[in-house]
Amino acid sequence: MQQAIIEEFLPRYAKSPKVLYIGDTAKKILLHEEEELTKLGLAGMSRDALPDVIAYDSKTNWLYLIEAVHSSGPIDKLRHLNLKRLTSGSTAGC
């Protein structure tokens, strides 16, 4: 699922996406660009709090927080609120 997000979704909806984080349900971190996440105000987040994929588009200054529905289900109101709190210190839009 993460591969389809990276190869199909992001190029379709983001102008210049860079993937900064990829995690999976086995609690494995497949990619974690800590320095870039820190620059965007997303430092020190626990793995449990992060969505499955985080990408950043520098041309639009947008963060893409993507949950792979098969792993954790769709983003409900509580999850949306938690993600909003986690990104409240970010300089980028979500």
C-alpha positions as CSV (number, residue, x, y, z in Angstrom):
1,M,0.0,0.0,0.0
2,Q,2.8,2.4,0.9
3,Q,4.4,1.8,-2.5
4,A,1.2,2.8,-4.3
5,I,0.9,5.9,-2.1
6,I,4.5,6.9,-3.0
7,E,4.4,5.9,-6.7
8,E,0.9,6.8,-7.7
9,F,-0.9,9.1,-5.2
10,L,1.9,11.6,-4.3
11,P,3.0,12.3,-7.9
12,R,-0.6,12.8,-8.9
13,Y,-1.5,15.3,-6.1
14,A,1.7,16.9,-5.0
15,K,3.9,19.1,-7.3
16,S,7.2,18.1,-5.9
17,P,6.8,15.5,-3.1
18,K,9.6,14.2,-1.0
19,V,8.9,11.3,1.3
20,L,10.2,11.9,4.8
21,Y,8.7,9.0,6.7
22,I,7.4,5.5,6.0
23,G,6.3,3.2,8.8
24,D,4.3,0.0,8.8
25,T,2.0,-1.9,11.1
26,A,4.8,-4.1,12.4
27,K,6.2,-1.0,14.1
28,K,9.1,-0.9,11.7
29,I,10.4,2.4,10.4
30,L,11.3,2.0,6.7
31,L,12.4,5.6,6.2
32,H,12.8,8.4,8.7
33,E,14.3,11.8,7.6
34,E,14.7,13.1,11.2
35,E,16.6,16.3,10.2
36,E,14.0,17.4,7.6
37,L,11.1,16.5,9.9
38,T,12.8,18.6,12.6
39,K,13.1,21.6,10.3
40,L,9.4,21.4,9.6
41,G,8.6,21.4,13.3
42,L,7.8,17.6,13.6
43,A,10.7,16.5,15.8
44,G,10.4,13.9,18.5
45,M,7.1,12.4,17.6
46,S,6.5,8.8,18.8
47,R,6.2,6.1,16.1
48,D,2.7,5.3,17.4
49,A,1.6,8.9,16.7
50,L,2.9,9.1,13.2
51,P,0.8,8.3,10.1
52,D,2.1,5.6,7.7
53,V,3.6,8.1,5.2
54,I,4.7,11.6,5.6
55,A,5.7,13.6,2.5
56,Y,6.6,17.2,2.0
57,D,6.1,19.4,-1.0
58,S,8.5,22.3,-0.8
59,K,6.9,24.1,-3.8
60,T,3.6,24.5,-2.0
61,N,4.9,24.2,1.6
62,W,2.5,21.3,2.3
63,L,2.8,18.2,4.4
64,Y,1.0,15.1,3.3
65,L,0.0,12.9,6.3
66,I,-1.2,9.6,4.9
67,E,-2.7,6.6,6.6
68,A,-2.8,3.3,4.7
69,V,-6.4,2.4,5.4
70,H,-5.5,-1.4,5.4
71,S,-3.2,-0.9,8.4
72,S,-5.0,1.4,10.7
73,G,-8.3,2.3,9.2
74,P,-9.5,5.7,7.9
75,I,-8.7,8.8,9.8
76,D,-11.6,9.5,12.1
77,K,-12.3,12.7,14.1
78,L,-10.1,11.8,17.0
79,R,-7.2,10.8,14.8
80,H,-7.6,14.0,12.8
81,L,-7.5,16.1,16.0
82,N,-4.4,14.2,17.2
83,L,-2.6,14.8,13.9
84,K,-3.6,18.4,14.0
85,R,-2.0,18.7,17.5
86,L,1.1,16.9,16.4
87,T,1.6,19.3,13.5
88,S,0.7,22.5,15.3
89,G,4.3,23.6,15.5
90,S,4.9,23.0,11.8
91,T,5.7,25.8,9.4
92,A,4.0,23.9,6.6
93,G,0.3,23.5,5.8
94,C,-1.3,20.0,6.0
